[in-house]
Amino acid sequence: MSVIEVRDLCVSLKTKKGLHPIVKNVSFSVNQGECLGILGESGSGKSMTVKAFAGLLDKSFQVSGQAVFNGRDLLKESKESLRRLRGRQITMVLQNPMTCFDPLYRIGNQMAETFAVHTQWDKAQIRSRSLDILERMQIKDPAEVLEKYPHQLSGGMLQRIMIGIAIALEPDLLIADEPTTAIDAITQFEILQEFQKIKSGHQTAMLFITHDLGAVSKVADRILVMSNGEIVDKGEFSHILHHAIDPYTKLLVEKRSAVMARYRLALQKEASQ
């Protein structure tokens, strides 16, 4: 069963000279318990696609097509309706965590406010769940972190907290936009495991947006490759890896293969010493 089905989505920027197309006739669907990876470089249109159907674009853009979420076309919903959906049924992990936290309030207060609005947990449960989330996200001294302000934490720590909040809400659709960009490799691996658990354990549909072929390969069931606002390749990871047709996709695969070759060589050198 499709949780979301996007059909012929187009996004154009309104300019004095007319409409400038950014996203061109993008279509895809995501089922319960499935993760769709959207892969592409900066400016490929992957994040713009999601922002368009999630209601995160202003009047400078024109959006057309359909985005049917649990039977409702999101492109026909009001801003207020979309805001409510984003709070509980659709959760998002954005690329820049600093924009998601209010600098004037402690982390614990902001987590508590989010959970008070979107769950039935009492104060004790919120406190317990908040500590548990920080532990799951590999954050040391969670009780101390709840008392800190956002500027006292690194971007990577804020990113992990944001991922933890999104996972804890158990949404129907989880959208992760470059969720591991500011995180070290070891923590990235552990957090990708958390994404896998929420996908399988709670039948959550996921959209995983990234430029990292390695990261998306660990969590996505299917992959769309975008370039210049269009889908240029799609399929399971093995297809993308071995049977890519588009030149841009082939370049991504070659870069990934080169990195893995250097990594294996480094391991062999270390083992031989």
N, C-alpha and C positions, 0 to 999 in steps of 0.2 A: 504493500500500500504506500503510495506516494505521500510524503508529508508536505513536500513543496514541489511544484512543477512550474518551471519558468518557460514561457513560450514567446519566441520572437521578440525578446527584450531589446529595445533600442534606447540609447541615451545620447542626447545632443546638447552641446553648449550653445546657449543663445548669444550671438554676437551682433555687432552693428551691421556686419555683412551678411547675416543670416545664421542658419544652424550649422554648427560644426560637429559632425558625428564622432562619438567617442566609443560607444558600444554598439555593435551592429548585429542584430538578429541572433542573439544568444538564446539557446534553448537547452534545458537540462531538467532532470528530476532527481530527487533524493528520497529513498525509502526509509522506513523505520529501521534503526539499527545499522544503517549504511553510512559510510563516509565518502563524500565526493571531494576529491582534491582539485582545486583550480590553480594551475601552475602558470607562471608567467613573470617576465621581468617588470621592473617599475615602468608604469605608463602603458601596460598592456591592456588595461581595462578590467582586470580581475576584481579589484576592490570597488571600482565604480559600479560594476554589475550588482554587487550585494547592496551597496548603499542605495541604489536606485529602488529596489523592491522593498528595502527596509524603511524607506521614508526618510533617509538621512541627507537628501540633496535639497538645496534651496531652489528658489524660483528662477535661478540662472540656467537651470537645466530643463529640458523637455524629455519626458519619459513615455514610452509607449510599449505595448505588448501586454502580456499577462504574467502574473506571479501568484498562482493559486496555492495557498497555505491552508491545509485542513479544510478545503472547500471554499475558502474565502479569497477573493482576488485582492491582494494587498495593494495593488495600484489604484483600486477604487475606494480604499479605506481612508478615513480622515486622519489627520496628524495625531489627534488625541487617541484614536483607536490603535494606531500603529505604536504609539508610545506605550500603551498598556500591554500590547502583545510583546513588545521588546523587553518589557520588564520581567515577564514570567514564561510565556510559551516560546519566545525566541530570545535567546541570550547571545550576547556578542563579546568577544575578546578582541579588542582593537590593538593595532600595532604600537601606538604610543600610550603607555599606561598613565603617563603624567596628566593626560587630558581627562582621565576618568576618575580622578580623586580630587576632592576639594582640599586645597592646601591649608585651610583654616581649621579642619577637624581631624581628630585622631583616627587612625586606621580602624580601631575597634568600633568607634562610634559610627563610622561610615558602613562597615560591614553589618552592624546591628540594625541600622536604619533600612538597609536593603532587605535583610531577612524579615524584618517586622512587616514590611509592605507586601512581600511576595510569598510568605509562608505563614503557617499557623503556630510557629514555635513561640514558646514563652521566653522570658529573659534568660532563664537558666539554660534552656536548650540552645538559644542563640549564642551564649557565651561558650558552651561546650562545643557546639558545631564550629564556631569560629576558630577555636584552638585546634580542633581536629583538622580543619582545612589547611591551616598553616603548617601543621606537621606533615600532612600528605604532600604538600608542595615543597617539602624539604627545607623549611625555614626554621632556623635555630631560635631558641628562646621565644616561642610564640606569644607567651603572656606579655613579655616586654614589647614585642612588635605591635601588639594591639594598642599600646599606650603611645606609640610614636606617631609623628606627623609624616605625611608623604615625602617631604623634602629630606627627611632623615633616613630614607631608604633608597637603595639603588633602583635603577630602572628595571633591572632583572627581578628584584624582589617584588616590586609593584606588579610586574607582569605575572609573576607566579600567583600573587594574591588574587588578581583579577581572574585568572584561569580557575583558581579554586572556587571563587564565588560563583562563576558561571556553571561549573560542574555541579556544585552543591544544589543549585536550583532545579536540577533535573528537567531541563526544558524539552519541548518536542523537537526543536531545532536549535542546534548550537553552531554559531558562526565564529570561526577563529581566523582572524586576519593577521597573518604573519605572527603567530603567537609565540614562536620560539626565537625571534630575531635577537633579543637582548639577553639571551640566556646561554650559559656555558654548556659545553657538549654533554657533560655527565648529567646535569640537571635536565637538559633537553630530552635526553633519553628517558629519564624517569617521568617527565611530564607527558611525553608521548604515550607512555604506558597508561597514564591516567585517562588520556583521551580514548584509548582503546577500551578501557574498562567501562567508561560511561556510555560508549557506543553500544557495546555488547550487553552490559548489565541492565541498562535502563531503556533499551530500544530507542535511543535518541538518534535522530538524523543529524548528520554533521556536514558542514561545509568548511573545508580546510584550505585557506588561501595562502599561497606561499610562492617564493621564487626558488625554494630549496627542494630539489628533486629527491634528495636523500630523506629529508624529513617527511615529505608527503608519501613516500613509498612505504613508510612504517605504519601509517594509520589509514590511508585511503584505500577503498575497495576499487574505485574507478578514478581516472584522472582526465580532466580537461586541460588542454594546453591553449592559452590565449596569447595572441600577438596582434598589436594594432587594433584592438577592440573586437577581434573575431576569434572564434574557436578554430584552431588550425590542426588540432589532433585530439583524439580521445580514445579511451580504452583502459583496460587493466594495466597495471604497472609493467607486467611482462611484455605486453604489446608495445607500450611506449619505449621500453628499453631495447627491444629487439626488432620491432617492425615499424618504427616511426617513419612517416612519409614527409612531413613538413621539415624544411631545412632548419628552422629555428629549434624545433624539438630535437632534431639530431644534434645540434650544437649543445643543448642542455645535457643530453645524454653523454656526449663526448667529454664535456667538462667534468661531469660527475664521475665518469670512468677514470679520468686522469687523476682526480683527487683520490679515489679509492686505490689506484695503483701506487701512488706516492705513499699512502698510508700503510699499505701492505709492505712496501719496501722498507719503510722506517721500522716497522715491527720486526722484520727479518734481521735488520742490522742490529737492533737492540738485543734480539735473542742470541745472536752470534757472538756478542761481546762478553 
